[in-house]
Structures are given as structure tokens and as C-alpha cells.
Amino acid sequence: MMIERILFKKVEMWVLILVVLLCMILALGFGIVVRQQAVGNVKFGLVGKTALFLAEIPANIKKALNPEREAEILATEQRFDGKSGFVFYDETRGDEDQSHYLLASRYDHDLKRGLVELIDLTTGGVEHTWMPDIDAINAQVDQVDEFEFLERDKNQRRYRMVHPLLLPDGGLIFQDNSPLVRIDACSNLVFQNATDKFHHSAEMDHAGNIWVPTTIYPSTIEGFGADFADDAITLVSPGGEIIYQKSVTEILLENDLRHEIYSYDKYIQDLIHLNDIQPVLADGPYWKKGDVFISLGHLNLVALFRPQTNELLWWTQQKLNHQHDIDILSDHEISIFDNNRNMSSSGDIVEGSNEIQVYDFDTDTMRSIFKASLEEYDVRTISQGLIDFAPNGNVFIEETIYGRWLELNPKGEIVWEFINRASDGKVYILNWGRIIPADDIKIVKKSLATRNCEAVP
């Protein structure tokens, strides 16, 4: 009876309206506090942190219940008709003049972790494997600010060893939108740089230093919040010290491309999306040693920049649609892996297939190569993806989010493909592999031969 009296007690209409209004005001205030705590320059101390924690509970529960999808380790779509591992089609792969190696970074679901393998593509055999203790490496980072959720989001089960750079001593440099990590041939930590989040590509310049994209935190770009993805080109020494760093947004603003930053009708947190820095290793008619090509995926723009003078020498958006990788082909040509990605009401889609564009500085023209082959073999990674050209003229292609590597000969015929399928029958993503010429691997193999590594975890 007491419960019924409480539940069915008559309430004055004005009281009900007042309660509803108060709830609306509280909800609005809560939203403002959460927004400012997450992306704004205004902070509310403990109140703001508590509000943001409460707001993130549903997303964190979703991650906990579905870690593979949230960590983006399961392929976006299950394709390739049950194919698994290497499938070789070209019998000439064993010829000595055709030989090169694959530095294969991928997610191994059977081991529940990312790993890197050095694979001889003449045999398909694994020459060496790197499996560092990621949790132990993360434990050395002060997990605050941009690294607050490092243990949750970048633990060993979720960590991707992205675009590993193979060093002459058999070690690797890599990252996963995280501190930059260097390990030795036996997967032991040499150093990590937690100055900023490092992401996407890693490429060595003519002096042996390494160009890696970073995100400067917090951003101080005028008109944007602290959460703005202030991507920067960053040069790091082999010992892990930052030699040079420059915000890409500042590069554009200082080189008369302000309209690329401030012409949008709404705030875009990831406006630039720097996804490749390709260093120039030799002088040519259009560039000098020390220059860098940069790919700005969300602006559909590639550019040539000279750090020594802060000068943007050249840029184009010609025929590009969310491109993701640049390689220098000759003294007057570059190649660009173009995702050919469109935004639609139902989500991102690839228009037909990915494309490999070649820009010729001599003629100021862009042409698509291997187009028919990419269509025939249904190459269509929506995001990420890259290419490498082997010494024999073959092109290596990675469909990152679909879990496939493949190689085409100069005629566009498929030489081999690899599907990253686990024992559970599902395909898992790749983490940016690269081709290593046989001549370059000789020094590395000598270094590996002198190491007596104990079994890695």
C-alpha cells in the first residue's frame, strides 16, 4: 500500500514541468563539461574528469566486450574464398635475379598479438621473427595526457607494429599511434620516444635518420581545440632524439595555403591526416637531397617540402582521392597509392578499385598504372594500404584492412598473394609490410647470424 501511494501520488503539472526543465539544463551542462574536457581549452578539474569518465563508460564497455573489432584487428570484410597464407602463381620467383624479401608486419590471431617476420619470397620461408614484450615496454611510459589509455588500447593483444623499419643491426623501429619504439634483433627494447604520438610511416633519409609523422599535443593552432590532430613531420636520430619537427598546418599556413585549413564550414578534428613522409635521397632536377614528399590524406594533397628553407616547393591534388603512400620512381617521377575512396551516406566506399598514380614532373601529368590488374584482382582497401617497387620491376601491394598482400610483375600478372587467415578461419589485418631488396638484406642477415636470441615470448 505504501508503495502504491508513492507511485500513484498526484503530482502538480508545474512541478513536473520544472523537473523536466531542470533535467534538460543538467543534461546540457553535463554535455558542455564533457565536450570541453575532451576537446576544448577550458578544463573543469575533477568535475570535468569525472563527467568525461561517466560519458565514456558505454564506449569502454563496448571495447571490453568486443576487443577484436574495437582494436581493428579483424579484417573489415571476410574475402578471398578460403585462401590462407602464401599462394604462389609464378614459377620464376625462385630465380636469383628475381629475389627479394618481405618484412611482414601482421596481426597473428593464433598468438593473440602483432609480430614482424622477415620472409624470403623465393621460398616463402621465415628467416627471422620479432615479438617484443609490448606490455613491458608500455609500462615504462608515464601514462598521462595523450598516453592516458596506452595500457587499455595499445596492450600486447591490440598493439600493431606499424610499418617497421629494418635496421642494419637486425633491429626494428616501429609505432602504433604511440611512442616510437626501437628493439634489437632479439626483440629487446633499445629505446622509446614518448615526446608525442608517432604514427603511420617510417622512412630513413640519406644521413641515416628517420622521418616519422607525429601528432603534437596539445595543439596550439589558432582557432582549433586542444584535441586538433596537429600532425607534424618529425626527424628522429637512430638513438631516438628528435632532430627536427614542424607542424604540417604551420607549413600550409606559412606557404599561402591558408584556404586548405580555414575554408570548411565546420570544425574537423583530423583535418590533415599526414600518412606518409618520403625523404629525397639524391639530387634531381626538381628536388634536392634532404627534401621530403608528404601525403595529406584528408586534403587529397601531396607536396614537396624543403625543411632547410621552410619552403613548399610543389603540391597537387590532381586525380587524388584519399591517397596513402608516396614513392620516388626516378629523378622526375613519383608514384602515389590512391585509395580512390568516396564518402557516401552509407559509409566510405572505394570507387571501383584502388589506383597507383604516377606523377611526371617533366610533363605535369598524372597517369594510372596497373589499373586493369587492380580491377581484375579486386584491390580495394578503403583505408591505409601501400605499395613498394621491387628491383625487378614488380609491384608489391598491401590491402591493409582486408588482410592481403600481393605482388604483380611488370605485365600486371599476379606473382603471389598472402592472406592473413588464422586457424579460426577468419582473416585479420596487416600492419604495413615492405619489400627489402636481396642486396640490402645481406648486412642484416650477417647481423642476425651473430645473435643467439632466446625464445621470444
C-alpha positions in Angstrom: 0.0 0.0 0.0 2.8 2.4 0.9 4.5 1.8 -2.5 1.2 2.4 -4.3 0.7 5.7 -2.5 4.2 6.8 -3.6 3.9 5.6 -7.2 0.4 7.0 -7.8 0.6 10.1 -5.8 -0.8 13.1 -7.7 1.9 15.5 -8.9 1.1 19.1 -9.8 1.8 19.9 -13.5 4.1 22.8 -12.7 6.3 20.5 -10.6 6.6 18.0 -13.5 7.5 20.8 -15.9 10.1 22.2 -13.5 11.7 18.8 -13.1 11.8 18.2 -16.8 13.4 21.6 -17.3 16.0 21.0 -14.6 16.9 17.7 -16.1 17.3 19.3 -19.5 19.6 22.0 -18.1 21.6 19.4 -16.2 22.0 17.3 -19.3 23.0 20.3 -21.3 25.5 21.3 -18.7 26.9 17.8 -18.5 27.4 17.8 -22.2 29.2 21.1 -22.2 31.5 19.9 -19.4 32.3 16.6 -21.3 32.9 18.5 -24.6 35.2 21.0 -23.0 37.1 18.3 -21.1 37.5 16.2 -24.2 38.4 18.8 -26.9 38.3 22.3 -25.5 40.8 24.6 -24.0 38.6 25.1 -20.9 39.0 22.4 -18.2 36.8 21.8 -15.1 39.3 19.9 -12.9 37.9 16.9 -11.1 34.4 17.6 -12.1 35.4 17.6 -15.8 37.4 14.4 -15.4 34.5 12.7 -13.6 32.0 13.8 -16.3 34.2 12.5 -19.1 34.7 9.2 -17.3 31.0 8.7 -17.0 30.4 9.7 -20.6 33.0 7.1 -21.8 31.5 4.2 -19.9 29.3 2.9 -22.8 32.2 3.0 -25.3 34.6 1.4 -22.8 32.1 -1.4 -22.1 31.8 -1.9 -25.9 35.6 -2.2 -26.2 35.8 -4.7 -23.4 33.0 -6.9 -24.8 34.4 -6.8 -28.4 38.1 -6.2 -28.2 39.0 -7.5 -31.7 36.6 -5.3 -33.6 37.4 -2.2 -31.5 41.1 -2.7 -31.8 40.6 -3.0 -35.6 42.5 -6.3 -35.8 39.8 -8.3 -37.6 39.6 -7.7 -41.4 36.8 -5.3 -42.3 35.3 -7.9 -44.6 35.9 -11.7 -44.9 37.1 -12.2 -48.5 39.3 -14.5 -50.7 37.3 -17.7 -50.7 39.1 -19.6 -48.0 42.6 -18.9 -49.3 45.2 -18.9 -46.5 48.9 -18.0 -46.2 51.0 -17.8 -49.3 49.7 -18.8 -52.7 52.4 -18.7 -55.4 51.5 -18.4 -59.1 54.8 -17.5 -60.9 57.4 -20.3 -61.1 60.2 -17.8 -61.8 60.0 -16.5 -58.2 63.0 -18.7 -57.3 65.3 -17.1 -59.9 68.2 -15.4 -58.2 67.7 -12.1 -60.1 64.1 -12.1 -59.0 64.8 -12.5 -55.3 63.7 -10.0 -52.6 62.4 -10.2 -49.1 59.2 -9.2 -47.4 59.3 -7.5 -44.0 55.9 -8.8 -42.9 54.1 -7.0 -40.1 50.7 -8.5 -39.3 48.3 -9.5 -36.6 48.6 -13.2 -35.6 45.3 -14.2 -34.1 46.6 -17.6 -33.0 49.2 -15.9 -30.9 46.9 -13.0 -30.0 49.4 -10.4 -30.9 51.2 -8.4 -33.6 54.5 -9.6 -34.9 57.1 -9.0 -37.7 58.6 -11.7 -39.9 61.4 -11.5 -42.4 60.3 -13.7 -45.3 62.4 -15.0 -48.3 60.0 -14.6 -51.2 61.9 -17.2 -53.3 60.8 -19.9 -50.8 58.1 -18.3 -48.6 60.3 -19.3 -45.6 60.5 -17.2 -42.5 64.1 -16.1 -41.8 63.5 -14.3 -38.5 60.7 -13.2 -36.2 60.4 -10.2 -33.8 57.9 -10.4 -30.9 58.7 -7.8 -28.3 57.1 -7.6 -24.9 54.8 -4.7 -25.6 53.2 -4.6 -22.1 56.7 -4.3 -20.5 57.6 -1.5 -23.0 54.3 0.4 -22.2 54.9 0.1 -18.5 57.9 2.4 -18.9 55.7 5.3 -20.2 54.1 7.9 -18.0 50.5 7.2 -19.0 49.0 10.7 -18.8 47.7 13.1 -21.3 47.8 11.6 -24.8 49.1 8.3 -23.4 46.4 8.0 -20.7 44.8 4.9 -22.3 48.0 3.3 -23.6 47.6 0.2 -21.4 44.0 -0.2 -22.5 44.2 0.5 -26.2 47.8 -0.5 -27.0 48.4 -3.5 -24.9 50.1 -6.6 -26.4 46.9 -8.1 -27.6 45.9 -5.0 -29.5 49.3 -3.4 -30.5 50.1 -3.2 -34.2 53.8 -2.9 -35.1 53.1 -0.4 -37.8 55.5 0.0 -40.8 58.6 -1.4 -39.1 61.9 -0.1 -40.4 64.6 -2.8 -40.6 68.0 -1.6 -39.4 71.4 -2.9 -40.4 72.0 -4.5 -37.0 68.8 -6.5 -37.3 66.7 -4.3 -35.1 63.4 -2.6 -35.9 61.8 0.9 -35.4 58.0 1.0 -35.2 55.0 2.5 -33.5 51.2 2.3 -33.3 50.0 5.8 -32.9 52.1 5.6 -29.7 55.6 6.3 -28.5 58.3 5.4 -31.1 60.0 2.1 -30.2 63.3 0.6 -31.2 64.1 -3.0 -30.5 67.2 -5.1 -31.2 67.4 -8.3 -33.3 66.3 -10.3 -30.2 63.2 -8.1 -29.6 64.7 -6.3 -26.6 63.9 -2.7 -26.1 66.7 -0.3 -27.1 64.7 3.0 -26.7 61.3 4.5 -26.9 60.5 8.2 -27.5 57.2 9.3 -25.8 57.5 13.0 -26.7 54.4 12.8 -29.0 52.3 10.1 -30.6 54.2 8.7 -33.6 52.0 7.2 -36.4 51.9 5.9 -40.0 55.2 5.6 -41.9 58.9 5.3 -41.0 61.5 6.1 -43.7 65.3 6.5 -43.4 66.9 9.6 -45.0 70.3 10.0 -46.7 72.1 10.5 -43.4 70.6 7.5 -41.6 68.0 9.5 -39.6 64.3 8.5 -39.6 61.3 10.6 -40.8 58.1 9.7 -38.9 54.8 11.5 -38.6 53.8 12.7 -35.1 50.8 14.5 -33.5 51.8 17.5 -31.4 49.7 17.5 -28.2 48.1 19.7 -27.1 47.6 21.6 -30.3 48.1 25.4 -30.3 46.9 26.1 -33.8 44.8 29.3 -33.8 41.0 28.6 -33.9 41.2 24.9 -33.1 40.7 23.0 -29.9 43.4 21.2 -27.9 42.2 17.9 -29.5 43.1 19.1 -33.0 45.2 16.5 -34.7 48.2 18.7 -35.2 50.2 16.4 -37.4 53.9 17.2 -37.8 56.8 15.9 -39.9 59.5 14.7 -37.4 63.1 13.6 -37.9 64.5 11.3 -35.3 68.1 10.1 -34.9 68.9 6.4 -34.7 69.3 7.0 -31.0 65.8 8.3 -30.6 66.4 12.0 -30.3 64.2 14.5 -32.2 66.3 16.5 -34.6 63.6 18.4 -36.4 59.9 18.8 -36.1 57.4 21.0 -38.0 53.6 21.2 -37.9 52.1 20.5 -41.3 49.3 23.0 -40.5 52.0 25.7 -40.0 53.7 24.6 -43.2 50.5 25.2 -45.1 49.7 28.5 -43.4 53.2 29.8 -44.0 53.2 28.8 -47.7 50.0 30.5 -48.8 47.6 27.5 -48.4 45.6 29.0 -45.6 42.4 28.2 -47.5 43.1 24.5 -47.0 42.9 25.0 -43.3 40.1 27.5 -42.6 37.7 27.2 -45.6 35.4 24.5 -44.0 32.0 25.2 -42.6 32.6 23.0 -39.5 35.3 22.0 -37.2 37.2 18.9 -38.3 39.4 17.4 -35.7 41.5 15.2 -38.1 41.8 17.7 -40.9 45.3 17.0 -42.2 45.9 13.2 -41.7 49.6 13.1 -42.6 50.1 9.5 -43.6 53.5 9.3 -45.3 56.8 11.2 -45.3 59.1 10.1 -48.2 62.6 11.5 -48.0 64.6 12.5 -51.1 67.9 10.6 -51.1 69.6 12.2 -54.1 69.6 15.5 -56.0 67.4 15.8 -59.1 66.1 18.4 -61.5 63.1 19.0 -59.3 64.3 18.3 -55.8 67.4 18.1 -53.6 68.7 15.6 -51.1 67.1 16.4 -47.8 63.7 17.4 -49.2 60.6 15.4 -48.3 57.4 14.4 -50.0 54.4 14.4 -47.8 50.9 12.9 -48.2 48.0 14.6 -46.6 45.2 12.1 -46.9 42.2 14.1 -45.8 43.1 17.1 -48.0 43.7 14.8 -51.0 47.1 16.5 -51.4 50.7 15.6 -51.9 53.5 18.1 -51.6 57.3 18.5 -51.8 58.7 20.4 -48.8 62.3 21.7 -48.1 62.8 21.8 -44.4 66.1 23.8 -44.7 64.2 26.8 -46.0 60.6 26.1 -44.8 59.6 26.2 -48.5 56.7 24.3 -50.1 58.2 23.7 -53.5 55.3 21.9 -55.2 51.9 20.4 -54.4 49.0 18.8 -56.2 45.5 17.4 -55.7 45.3 16.2 -59.3 43.2 12.9 -59.5 43.8 12.1 -55.9 41.1 10.7 -53.5 42.4 9.9 -50.0 45.8 8.8 -51.2 48.1 7.0 -48.7 51.7 6.4 -49.9 54.4 8.1 -52.0 57.5 6.5 -53.6 60.2 8.2 -55.8 60.5 6.3 -59.1 63.1 8.3 -60.9 64.6 11.8 -61.0 61.3 13.2 -62.4 58.5 10.7 -61.3 56.8 9.7 -58.1 54.1 7.1 -57.5 51.1 7.5 -55.3 48.9 4.8 -53.8 45.4 6.2 -54.2 42.7 4.6 -52.1 40.2 6.1 -54.6 37.8 6.4 -51.6 34.5 8.3 -51.6 32.3 9.3 -48.7 28.7 8.2 -49.1 25.6 8.2 -46.9 26.2 4.5 -46.2 29.8 4.9 -45.3 33.2 5.1 -47.0 33.5 3.1 -50.3 36.2 2.6 -52.9 35.2 3.8 -56.4 35.9 0.6 -58.4 39.4 -0.3 -57.1 42.5 1.4 -55.6 44.8 3.0 -58.1 48.5 3.6 -58.5 49.0 7.1 -59.8 52.3 8.3 -61.3 53.1 12.0 -61.5 55.6 13.1 -64.1 57.3 16.5 -63.2 58.6 16.8 -66.8 55.1 16.9 -68.3 53.0 17.9 -65.3 50.7 14.9 -65.8 49.2 12.2 -63.7 48.6 8.7 -65.1 47.3 5.5 -63.6 49.4 2.3 -63.9 48.3 -1.3 -63.4 44.7 -0.1 -63.4 43.3 -3.2 -65.2 45.2 -5.5 -62.9 44.0 -3.8 -59.7 40.5 -4.1 -61.0 40.9 -7.8 -62.0 42.3 -8.7 -58.6 39.8 -6.6 -56.8 42.3 -4.5 -54.8 40.2 -2.1 -52.8 41.3 -1.4 -49.3 39.2 1.5 -48.0 41.8 2.9 -45.8 45.6 2.6 -45.3 47.3 0.4 -47.9 50.7 0.9 -49.6 52.9 -0.2 -52.5 56.6 -0.9 -52.9 58.5 -1.5 -56.1 61.0 -4.4 -56.2 64.3 -4.2 -58.1 63.0 -6.4 -60.8 60.1 -4.0 -61.6 57.4 -6.0 -59.7 55.0 -4.0 -57.6 54.1 -5.1 -54.0 50.6 -4.1 -52.8 49.1 -4.2 -49.3 45.4 -4.3 -48.7 45.8 -3.5 -45.1 42.3 -3.7 -43.7 41.4 -6.8 -45.8 44.5 -8.8 -44.8 46.1 -9.4 -48.2 49.5 -8.8 -49.7 50.1 -9.4 -53.4 52.8 -8.9 -55.9 52.4 -8.1 -59.7 55.0 -8.4 -62.4 55.6 -5.5 -64.8 52.9 -7.1 -67.1 50.4 -6.8 -64.3 50.2 -10.6 -63.7 50.0 -11.8 -60.2 53.1 -13.5 -58.9 52.0 -14.4 -55.4 49.5 -13.4 -52.7 49.3 -13.9 -49.0 46.0 -14.0 -47.0 46.4 -13.4 -43.2 43.9 -16.1 -42.2 44.1 -17.6 -38.7 43.2 -21.1 -37.5 39.7 -19.8 -36.6 39.1 -19.3 -40.3 38.9 -15.6 -40.1 41.2 -13.0 -41.9 43.0 -10.4 -39.8 44.5 -7.1 -40.8 48.1 -6.3 -41.8 50.3 -3.7 -40.3 52.3 -2.2 -43.3 54.8 -4.5 -44.7 57.6 -3.5 -47.1 59.9 -5.1 -49.7 63.6 -5.4 -48.9 66.0 -6.0 -51.9 68.2 -9.0 -51.5 71.4 -6.8 -51.7 70.1 -4.8 -48.7 69.4 -7.9 -46.7 73.0 -9.2 -46.8 74.3 -7.0 -44.0 71.1 -7.6 -41.9 71.5 -11.4 -42.3 75.1 -11.3 -41.1 74.0 -9.4 -38.0 71.2 -11.8 -37.3 73.6 -14.8 -37.7 75.8 -13.4 -34.9 72.9 -13.2 -32.4 71.9 -16.0 -30.2 68.4 -14.9 -29.2 66.5 -16.9 -26.6 62.9 -17.8 -27.4 60.8 -14.7 -27.6 57.5 -14.6 -25.6 
